[in-house]
């Protein structure tokens, strides 16, 4: 920070510039320029490292592969059952109808909000006026 000290005989004002090296430092810290030191101590793992052999790794990998293949078969079975119940065209039709419903509901809520504003009342009161469910 630059601060004026005094003016010399010629009327010029000198500015004092605090250099980085002249900053006051406490004995136990280097201030905000010191690297951050976390107050917590690093925790060590209490479990010993497992010594594995190549044959153990292959057996474990083979078990994982079998489990994953079983999961794939289960998911394929679920997909087949769902595709028998619903066709993609039917699902798309329902999705489109839901989008249309949501758009109409948003418009209705905007109209009710404007009516409430014009009448100087709350939207909740407008819902009861029109016999609408507030939670709908």
N, C-alpha and C positions, 0 to 999 in steps of 0.2 A: 504494500500500500504506500502510495506517495503522500507525504505530509509536508506542508511548508514549515520550515524551521525559522528562518529570519531573513531579513533582507540585508544585503551588504551595503557598503557605502554608495555604490552606484545605483541602488534602488532595485536591483534584480533580486527576485526571490529564489532561493535555492530549495530544491525538493530533496527530502531524505528518502532514499530508496533502501528498504531493508533487504540486504542480500540473504540468500539461502544459508550461507555458512554462519552468519551472525545470529541466527534464530536461537532462542533460548531452548535448551533441551533439558529434560529431567534426567536424573541419574539412572533410572531404570527403564527408560523408554526413549525411543527415537521419535516419538510423536506420531503424527498422521502419516509420516513418510516411511515408517518402518513396515516391514512385511507383516501381514496378518498372522497371528498365532492363535490357534483354536484353544479354548480352555479345556476341552475334553481330551481325554487320553485315548489313543487308538486301542481298540479292543482286539484281542487275539482270539482265534477260534479254538474252542476247547476240544473239538473232535480231531482225532489224529488223521493224518492223510492215509487214504486207502492205497495199498500197494496192489496193483492189478497186473494181471498177466494177459498176454494176447488172447489166450483161449477163453478167459473169463469175459473179456470184452466182446468176443465173437458170440458167445452164448447170450449175453445180455442184449446185444444188437439183434440177434435172431428172435429173441422173445419180443422185443419191441416191434419188429417187423410183423410178426404174427398178430400182435394186438392191434396194430394199425390196419392190417388187412381185414380183421374182423370188424373193426369200426367202419371201414369203407363199405363192407357188405351190408351192415345194419343200416347205414345211411341210404344206400341204393335201394334197399327194401322199403324204407320210409318214403322215398321219392316215388317209387312205383305205386305204392298204396295211395298217396295223395294225388298222383296224376290220374288214377282211376276214378277218384271221387270228383275232381274238379278239372275242367279244361282251362287252358290258358286264356282262351277267348272269353270265357265266363268270368274269370278273375279280372281280366282287363276291363270288362263291362262294369263290374262292381266298383273297381277303383275309379273309373270315370264318373260313375254316379255319386260316389263319395266326394270327389272333387267338386262336382256341381252343387251338391248339398252344402258343403262348407262355404262355397262362394255365396250362395243365397243367404245362408245364415249370417255371414259377415255383413252383407248388405242390409239385412233386416236389423241387425244390431246397430248399424250406423244410423238408420232411419229412426229407431227408437231413441238413440242418443240425441239426435237433433230435435225430436219432438220433446224430449225432456228438457232440453236447453231452451226451447221456445216457450214451454209452459212454466219454466222456472222451478222444475222439480228434479228428482233423481231418476236415474234409469231404473232402479229397483222399484220405485213407485209406478213407473210406466208399465213394468212387467205385470204388476198386480192389476192395473187398469185394464190391460188387454187379456187378463186371465192366462198369463204365461208363467211357466215354471222358471224361477230365477236360476236354478241349478242346471237347466237344460242347455 
